[in-house]
């Protein structure tokens, strides 16, 4: 019984790790070297800082629609990030490395590069 429980937990963990998608494509299968995270300050609501975080993998964008710039879980729900650092840590766990950051007005932009198999993060 214990073996079945451990096996089930391992399978569930693997499915959860690989279930994030952008436009229905699993994050690990997106064939781009770079991604840009844009974080825009939206204000404070009930004492909590409101941010808009979108991901640009070079995917097709529809006018006035951010739906295809968000990462979704296995149920199709948008993943919510507490901060830009939370989003950066998420992509780091999925094989991306920080390259550069810059700000314009109330928006911050972060460029990340997908590491190739066997490649490690180098010192800047």
C-alpha atoms as an extended CHARMM CRD file, in Angstrom:
* protein
*
       124  EXT
         1         1  UNK       CA              0.0000000000        0.0000000000        0.0000000000  PROA      1               0.0000000000
         2         2  UNK       CA              2.8100000000        2.3880000000        0.8980000000  PROA      2               0.0000000000
         3         3  UNK       CA              4.5260000000        1.6980000000       -2.4420000000  PROA      3               0.0000000000
         4         4  UNK       CA              1.3480000000        2.5840000000       -4.3190000000  PROA      4               0.0000000000
         5         5  UNK       CA              1.0230000000        5.8440000000       -2.3610000000  PROA      5               0.0000000000
         6         6  UNK       CA              4.6530000000        6.8420000000       -3.0400000000  PROA      6               0.0000000000
         7         7  UNK       CA              4.3080000000        5.9220000000       -6.7240000000  PROA      7               0.0000000000
         8         8  UNK       CA              1.1100000000        7.9900000000       -6.9930000000  PROA      8               0.0000000000
         9         9  UNK       CA              2.7920000000       11.0120000000       -5.3830000000  PROA      9               0.0000000000
        10        10  UNK       CA              5.7520000000       10.7780000000       -7.7730000000  PROA      10              0.0000000000
        11        11  UNK       CA              3.4650000000       10.5580000000      -10.8190000000  PROA      11              0.0000000000
        12        12  UNK       CA              1.3210000000       13.4720000000       -9.5900000000  PROA      12              0.0000000000
        13        13  UNK       CA              4.4390000000       15.5880000000       -8.9480000000  PROA      13              0.0000000000
        14        14  UNK       CA              5.7350000000       14.9010000000      -12.4550000000  PROA      14              0.0000000000
        15        15  UNK       CA              2.3920000000       15.7770000000      -14.0400000000  PROA      15              0.0000000000
        16        16  UNK       CA              2.1550000000       18.9900000000      -12.0320000000  PROA      16              0.0000000000
        17        17  UNK       CA              5.7040000000       20.0470000000      -12.9070000000  PROA      17              0.0000000000
        18        18  UNK       CA              5.1390000000       19.6550000000      -16.6360000000  PROA      18              0.0000000000
        19        19  UNK       CA              1.5690000000       20.8900000000      -16.8550000000  PROA      19              0.0000000000
        20        20  UNK       CA              2.1140000000       24.6490000000      -17.2180000000  PROA      20              0.0000000000
        21        21  UNK       CA              1.2350000000       25.9150000000      -20.6850000000  PROA      21              0.0000000000
        22        22  UNK       CA              1.2520000000       29.0340000000      -22.8420000000  PROA      22              0.0000000000
        23        23  UNK       CA             -1.3870000000       28.9700000000      -25.6010000000  PROA      23              0.0000000000
        24        24  UNK       CA             -1.9040000000       25.2680000000      -24.8350000000  PROA      24              0.0000000000
        25        25  UNK       CA              1.7800000000       24.4310000000      -25.4350000000  PROA      25              0.0000000000
        26        26  UNK       CA              3.6460000000       22.9220000000      -22.4610000000  PROA      26              0.0000000000
        27        27  UNK       CA              6.2740000000       25.3400000000      -21.1510000000  PROA      27              0.0000000000
        28        28  UNK       CA              9.0800000000       22.8130000000      -21.7220000000  PROA      28              0.0000000000
        29        29  UNK       CA              8.0960000000       22.4200000000      -25.3950000000  PROA      29              0.0000000000
        30        30  UNK       CA              8.1450000000       26.1150000000      -26.3170000000  PROA      30              0.0000000000
        31        31  UNK       CA             10.9080000000       26.3490000000      -28.9030000000  PROA      31              0.0000000000
        32        32  UNK       CA             12.3880000000       29.7750000000      -28.1460000000  PROA      32              0.0000000000
        33        33  UNK       CA             15.7050000000       30.7650000000      -26.6760000000  PROA      33              0.0000000000
        34        34  UNK       CA             14.5400000000       33.9930000000      -25.0040000000  PROA      34              0.0000000000
        35        35  UNK       CA             11.5260000000       35.1430000000      -23.0090000000  PROA      35              0.0000000000
        36        36  UNK       CA             10.6150000000       38.5910000000      -21.7290000000  PROA      36              0.0000000000
        37        37  UNK       CA              8.6370000000       39.1000000000      -18.5430000000  PROA      37              0.0000000000
        38        38  UNK       CA              6.8450000000       42.4250000000      -18.2720000000  PROA      38              0.0000000000
        39        39  UNK       CA              5.6490000000       43.6100000000      -14.9020000000  PROA      39              0.0000000000
        40        40  UNK       CA              3.4640000000       46.6650000000      -14.6570000000  PROA      40              0.0000000000
        41        41  UNK       CA              2.5230000000       48.3720000000      -11.4010000000  PROA      41              0.0000000000
        42        42  UNK       CA             -1.2690000000       48.7330000000      -11.2200000000  PROA      42              0.0000000000
        43        43  UNK       CA             -1.6150000000       50.3520000000       -7.7870000000  PROA      43              0.0000000000
        44        44  UNK       CA             -2.5860000000       49.2030000000       -4.3180000000  PROA      44              0.0000000000
        45        45  UNK       CA             -5.8820000000       47.4870000000       -3.5070000000  PROA      45              0.0000000000
        46        46  UNK       CA             -6.8000000000       46.6190000000        0.0790000000  PROA      46              0.0000000000
        47        47  UNK       CA             -3.1770000000       47.0760000000        1.1250000000  PROA      47              0.0000000000
        48        48  UNK       CA             -1.8340000000       44.6910000000       -1.5200000000  PROA      48              0.0000000000
        49        49  UNK       CA              0.3310000000       45.8490000000       -4.4310000000  PROA      49              0.0000000000
        50        50  UNK       CA             -1.3610000000       44.9840000000       -7.7230000000  PROA      50              0.0000000000
        51        51  UNK       CA              0.8920000000       43.8760000000      -10.6090000000  PROA      51              0.0000000000
        52        52  UNK       CA              0.1990000000       42.7930000000      -14.1490000000  PROA      52              0.0000000000
        53        53  UNK       CA              2.7180000000       40.1420000000      -15.2250000000  PROA      53              0.0000000000
        54        54  UNK       CA              2.8380000000       38.9120000000      -18.8200000000  PROA      54              0.0000000000
        55        55  UNK       CA              5.2160000000       36.5730000000      -20.6270000000  PROA      55              0.0000000000
        56        56  UNK       CA              6.4580000000       37.1210000000      -24.1670000000  PROA      56              0.0000000000
        57        57  UNK       CA              7.8920000000       33.9760000000      -25.7690000000  PROA      57              0.0000000000
        58        58  UNK       CA              7.3940000000       35.4590000000      -29.2320000000  PROA      58              0.0000000000
        59        59  UNK       CA              3.9290000000       33.9370000000      -29.4440000000  PROA      59              0.0000000000
        60        60  UNK       CA              1.2110000000       35.4100000000      -31.6390000000  PROA      60              0.0000000000
        61        61  UNK       CA             -0.6440000000       38.2160000000      -29.8850000000  PROA      61              0.0000000000
        62        62  UNK       CA             -4.2090000000       39.2750000000      -30.4490000000  PROA      62              0.0000000000
        63        63  UNK       CA             -5.0800000000       42.9340000000      -30.2040000000  PROA      63              0.0000000000
        64        64  UNK       CA             -6.1230000000       43.9270000000      -26.6680000000  PROA      64              0.0000000000
        65        65  UNK       CA             -5.8050000000       40.3530000000      -25.3760000000  PROA      65              0.0000000000
        66        66  UNK       CA             -3.3090000000       39.1950000000      -22.7600000000  PROA      66              0.0000000000
        67        67  UNK       CA             -4.7840000000       35.6660000000      -22.6360000000  PROA      67              0.0000000000
        68        68  UNK       CA             -1.9730000000       34.1880000000      -24.7190000000  PROA      68              0.0000000000
        69        69  UNK       CA              0.7000000000       35.9600000000      -22.6460000000  PROA      69              0.0000000000
        70        70  UNK       CA             -0.1290000000       34.1780000000      -19.4050000000  PROA      70              0.0000000000
        71        71  UNK       CA              1.0160000000       30.8360000000      -18.0920000000  PROA      71              0.0000000000
        72        72  UNK       CA             -1.7940000000       28.4300000000      -17.2500000000  PROA      72              0.0000000000
        73        73  UNK       CA             -1.9310000000       25.3150000000      -15.1020000000  PROA      73              0.0000000000
        74        74  UNK       CA             -3.2790000000       21.8790000000      -16.0550000000  PROA      74              0.0000000000
        75        75  UNK       CA             -6.8630000000       23.1000000000      -15.4690000000  PROA      75              0.0000000000
        76        76  UNK       CA             -6.4410000000       26.1280000000      -17.7450000000  PROA      76              0.0000000000
        77        77  UNK       CA             -6.3730000000       28.5600000000      -14.8120000000  PROA      77              0.0000000000
        78        78  UNK       CA             -3.9290000000       31.4750000000      -14.9960000000  PROA      78              0.0000000000
        79        79  UNK       CA             -0.9630000000       31.0640000000      -12.6530000000  PROA      79              0.0000000000
        80        80  UNK       CA             -0.8360000000       33.9610000000      -10.2190000000  PROA      80              0.0000000000
        81        81  UNK       CA              2.5630000000       35.2890000000       -9.1920000000  PROA      81              0.0000000000
        82        82  UNK       CA              3.0730000000       37.2840000000       -5.9950000000  PROA      82              0.0000000000
        83        83  UNK       CA              5.7980000000       39.4250000000       -7.5570000000  PROA      83              0.0000000000
        84        84  UNK       CA              8.2160000000       39.6880000000      -10.4660000000  PROA      84              0.0000000000
        85        85  UNK       CA             10.7540000000       37.7090000000       -8.4200000000  PROA      85              0.0000000000
        86        86  UNK       CA              8.1730000000       34.9420000000       -8.0020000000  PROA      86              0.0000000000
        87        87  UNK       CA              7.7910000000       34.8070000000      -11.8170000000  PROA      87              0.0000000000
        88        88  UNK       CA             11.5930000000       34.8710000000      -12.3040000000  PROA      88              0.0000000000
        89        89  UNK       CA             12.0270000000       32.0060000000       -9.8140000000  PROA      89              0.0000000000
        90        90  UNK       CA              9.2970000000       30.0490000000      -11.6100000000  PROA      90              0.0000000000
        91        91  UNK       CA             11.0560000000       30.3550000000      -14.9790000000  PROA      91              0.0000000000
        92        92  UNK       CA             14.4240000000       29.6040000000      -13.3720000000  PROA      92              0.0000000000
        93        93  UNK       CA             12.9920000000       26.2780000000      -12.1730000000  PROA      93              0.0000000000
        94        94  UNK       CA             11.9620000000       25.6220000000      -15.7810000000  PROA      94              0.0000000000
        95        95  UNK       CA             15.4600000000       26.1160000000      -17.2230000000  PROA      95              0.0000000000
        96        96  UNK       CA             15.6900000000       29.8600000000      -17.8620000000  PROA      96              0.0000000000
        97        97  UNK       CA             18.5350000000       32.1370000000      -16.7800000000  PROA      97              0.0000000000
        98        98  UNK       CA             18.4010000000       35.8980000000      -16.1640000000  PROA      98              0.0000000000
        99        99  UNK       CA             20.0730000000       38.0380000000      -18.8660000000  PROA      99              0.0000000000
       100       100  UNK       CA             19.0390000000       41.6700000000      -18.4210000000  PROA      100             0.0000000000
       101       101  UNK       CA             16.4450000000       43.9770000000      -16.8470000000  PROA      101             0.0000000000
       102       102  UNK       CA             15.2980000000       47.5190000000      -17.5480000000  PROA      102             0.0000000000
       103       103  UNK       CA             12.4130000000       49.8320000000      -16.6190000000  PROA      103             0.0000000000
       104       104  UNK       CA             10.3020000000       52.3300000000      -18.4990000000  PROA      104             0.0000000000
       105       105  UNK       CA              7.8510000000       54.4040000000      -16.4510000000  PROA      105             0.0000000000
       106       106  UNK       CA              5.7940000000       52.0030000000      -14.2620000000  PROA      106             0.0000000000
       107       107  UNK       CA              6.8200000000       48.8910000000      -16.2410000000  PROA      107             0.0000000000
       108       108  UNK       CA              9.7810000000       46.5950000000      -15.6690000000  PROA      108             0.0000000000
       109       109  UNK       CA             11.1400000000       44.2270000000      -18.2990000000  PROA      109             0.0000000000
       110       110  UNK       CA             13.2210000000       41.1210000000      -17.6330000000  PROA      110             0.0000000000
       111       111  UNK       CA             14.9600000000       39.1440000000      -20.3820000000  PROA      111             0.0000000000
       112       112  UNK       CA             15.7050000000       35.4810000000      -19.7120000000  PROA      112             0.0000000000
       113       113  UNK       CA             17.4480000000       32.8620000000      -21.8280000000  PROA      113             0.0000000000
       114       114  UNK       CA             16.5960000000       29.1760000000      -21.9160000000  PROA      114             0.0000000000
       115       115  UNK       CA             19.5990000000       27.0890000000      -20.9360000000  PROA      115             0.0000000000
       116       116  UNK       CA             20.5900000000       24.3150000000      -23.3140000000  PROA      116             0.0000000000
       117       117  UNK       CA             20.8440000000       20.7470000000      -22.0740000000  PROA      117             0.0000000000
       118       118  UNK       CA             23.9340000000       20.4230000000      -19.8870000000  PROA      118             0.0000000000
       119       119  UNK       CA             24.5750000000       24.1890000000      -19.8740000000  PROA      119             0.0000000000
       120       120  UNK       CA             25.0040000000       25.8660000000      -16.5110000000  PROA      120             0.0000000000
       121       121  UNK       CA             24.4800000000       29.4640000000      -15.5000000000  PROA      121             0.0000000000
       122       122  UNK       CA             27.6890000000       31.4450000000      -15.9940000000  PROA      122             0.0000000000
       123       123  UNK       CA             28.8900000000       34.3970000000      -13.9820000000  PROA      123             0.0000000000
       124       124  UNK       CA             28.0970000000       37.8350000000      -15.3410000000  PROA      124             0.0000000000
